[in-house]
Amino acid sequence: MFKNIKLSQIFSLSERAVVHSGDCLELLKIIPDGAMQLIVTSPPYNLGKEYERKLKLEEYLEQQKTVISECVRTLSERGSICWQVGNHVDNGAIIPLDSVLYPIFKDSGLKMRNRIIWHFEHGLHCSRRFSGRYETIIWFTKSDDYVFNLDPVRVPQKYPGKKYFKGPKAGQYSSNPLGKNPGDLWVIPNVKNNHVEKTLHPCQFPVELVERLVLSMSNEDDWVLDPFLGVGSTIVAALRHNRRGVGAEVMPQYVKIAAERIKSTVAGNLKTRPMHKPVYDPKEAGNRLTIAPWTVQSTSQQTSLLDEALS
């Protein structure tokens, strides 16, 4: 799969992996119309992180509009755009970015196919509102004839042995043997300090999140673009499934990390969290702190202790 793949700094349709060190508009200007099958990104949230200059919301939206317009130009007729965003926070009040960005995509002639909720368990702890534990992926297509491959991203059935109980199919299994549609609520751990993929980027994309989009919305050898590349997770996901990947990043330290991760992917030794790996189950992990002591009778506690002593 990775034979003869070299990382390029200059975009060409003949390349397989390209990282542009600089502004994404510089990169987008040299990409031909309709050349990209899938555009996946997580743009800055206008929070004043080290990689962004905090702007007034109107300025931020105008900046995003310029980038989105160029992305739409480069998108193929059967292509998709997935914009992963959270909330902008202004003096303690949150502004859901997907809601204010939606009109830009709609006015560009795109159609929304899903508003995917990405749920995770860890993040900042709030004291004056409920802690945020989700972000959204807004998925748009350029036409009604778009690529969508469900089978590669199916997840295990909840009741795989379920059968039809009446009608012409009575007695036959009712579940798809390849698994079920994952739906529009995805439970995928975010990249925090104990995550196998963690780098110094504060808001890093988990590779498995991008893999699900890459597999379902593109085919082998297609181009996948990330205009706000960060540390390269989108290109990593694209290469892992025999697609071509290109992205732009303005922060030199992130460009360096992205290049290292892409090269490790090509060498086959980049560590990532596997797709479909279950979220942590403390009982399966053998954690004994899963039963609240106040819910257990003293007799059963003594029995449990005796069983442990004899085992």
MOURNOR-V851283 format. One record per backbone hydrogen bond with DSSP energy under -0.5 kcal/mol. NH is the residue of the N-H (numbers start at 1). CO is the residue of the C=O. E is the energy in kcal/mol with one decimal. If there is no record, write none. Layout:
NH:CO:E  NH:CO:E
This chain:
5:2:-1.7  6:4:-0.5  8:17:-2.8  15:12:-1.9  17:6:-0.6  18:245:-2.3  19:8:-2.5  20:18:-0.5  20:247:-3.2  21:19:-0.6  22:20:-1.2  22:249:-1.5  26:23:-0.7  27:23:-1.2  28:24:-3.1  29:25:-1.7  30:27:-1.5  31:28:-1.2  32:30:-0.5  34:73:-1.9  35:32:-1.5  36:74:-3.2  37:223:-1.5  38:223:-1.7  39:80:-2.3  40:38:-0.5  40:225:-2.4  41:82:-2.0  42:228:-0.5  52:49:-2.0  54:52:-0.6  59:56:-0.5  60:56:-2.5  61:57:-2.6  62:58:-1.8  63:59:-2.3  64:60:-2.6  65:61:-2.4  66:62:-1.7  67:63:-1.7  68:64:-3.1  69:65:-2.4  70:66:-1.6  71:67:-2.3  72:68:-2.6  73:69:-1.6  74:70:-1.7  75:71:-0.9  75:72:-0.7  76:36:-3.2  79:76:-1.7  80:37:-2.0  81:140:-2.7  82:39:-3.4  83:81:-0.5  83:138:-2.2  84:41:-3.0  84:82:-0.7  85:83:-0.6  85:136:-2.5  88:95:-2.6  90:88:-0.5  90:93:-3.2  91:89:-0.5  93:90:-1.8  95:88:-2.9  97:86:-1.8  97:95:-0.5  99:96:-0.8  100:96:-1.2  101:97:-1.9  102:98:-1.5  104:101:-1.0  105:101:-1.4  106:102:-2.5  107:103:-2.7  108:104:-0.8  108:105:-0.5  109:106:-1.8  110:105:-2.0  111:141:-2.3  113:139:-3.2  114:139:-1.1  116:114:-0.6  116:137:-2.9  117:184:-3.2  118:116:-0.6  118:135:-3.1  119:117:-0.7  119:186:-2.8  120:133:-2.1  126:124:-0.6  135:118:-1.9  136:85:-2.8  137:116:-2.6  138:83:-2.3  138:136:-0.5  139:114:-2.5  139:137:-0.6  140:81:-2.8  140:138:-0.5  141:111:-2.2  142:79:-1.4  146:144:-1.0  147:78:-2.1  149:216:-3.1  150:148:-0.7  153:150:-1.7  154:151:-1.3  155:180:-2.5  162:159:-1.8  164:172:-2.6  170:167:-1.8  171:164:-3.1  172:169:-2.6  174:162:-2.4  175:162:-0.7  179:176:-2.1  180:155:-3.2  185:182:-0.5  186:117:-3.1  187:185:-0.5  188:119:-1.6  188:186:-0.9  191:204:-0.7  192:190:-1.2  195:192:-2.2  198:195:-1.7  204:201:-0.6  209:206:-0.9  210:206:-1.2  211:207:-2.5  212:208:-1.5  213:209:-1.0  214:210:-3.0  215:211:-2.8  216:212:-1.4  217:213:-2.1  218:214:-1.0  221:242:-2.7  222:219:-2.0  224:244:-2.4  225:38:-2.8  226:246:-2.2  229:248:-2.8  232:229:-1.5  236:232:-2.3  237:233:-2.5  238:234:-2.2  239:235:-2.7  240:236:-2.1  241:237:-0.7  241:238:-1.0  242:239:-1.8  243:238:-2.7  244:222:-3.3  245:16:-2.6  246:224:-2.3  247:18:-1.8  248:226:-1.5  249:20:-2.2  252:250:-0.7  254:251:-0.7  255:251:-2.2  256:252:-2.1  257:253:-1.7  258:254:-3.0  259:255:-2.4  260:256:-2.1  261:257:-2.7  262:258:-2.5  263:259:-2.4  264:260:-2.1  265:261:-2.0  266:262:-2.4  267:263:-1.9  268:264:-0.8  268:265:-0.7  269:264:-2.5  270:264:-0.8  274:272:-0.5  277:274:-1.4  282:280:-0.6  285:281:-1.8  286:283:-1.5  287:282:-2.8  291:288:-0.6  295:292:-1.9  296:293:-1.1  301:297:-2.0  302:298:-2.3  303:299:-2.3  304:300:-2.4  305:301:-2.5  306:302:-2.3  307:303:-2.8  308:304:-2.1  309:305:-2.0  310:306:-2.1  311:307:-1.4
